[in-house]
Amino acid sequence: MRKLTFVVALLATVPFTAFAGETASAPGTVQYFVNLQDGDTVQSPVKVVFGLSGMGIAPAGVDVENTGHHHLLIDRAALGEGEDGAEEFDMNMPADDNLMHFGKGQTETTLDLAPGTHTLQLVMGDKDHIPHNAPVFSEVITITVE
């Protein structure tokens, strides 16, 4: 039984370790939304301010220890929870309406969101848009746009 518990616990960590990049994150790093909370009701356009504690911000392509840049997932599966799992770790995918890259080091944006319920999650990427090892990401929050 102990072996089975160990194997299950080990497999539970596979998505985050298997698809994380080689760039180490600083221990204790926290990524979060500064001005939004889960369950908020807002008006469009929605200002979104990104928070980060424990690491710094550097533009994509810049290789500085303990830095990265933000990516914003909008209305898509949480990091590692997509149909393929792996696809959710490839932040180097083309930007679109559901994956925004902030490779210039931006720390906020304004979104034109349709009325309704939307999910948001922040994910840190290294110089190559790849999540750090261990990945740094915010909780998924749900907001309602009136």
PyMOL commands that set and color helices and strands:
alter all, ss='L'
color gray80, all
select helices_A, chain A and resi 2-18+86-89
alter helices_A, ss='H'
color red, helices_A
select strands_A, chain A and resi 30-33+41-42+46-53+56-57+67-74+99-101+108-111+116-125+141-145
alter strands_A, ss='S'
color yellow, strands_A
deselect
rebuild
show_as cartoon
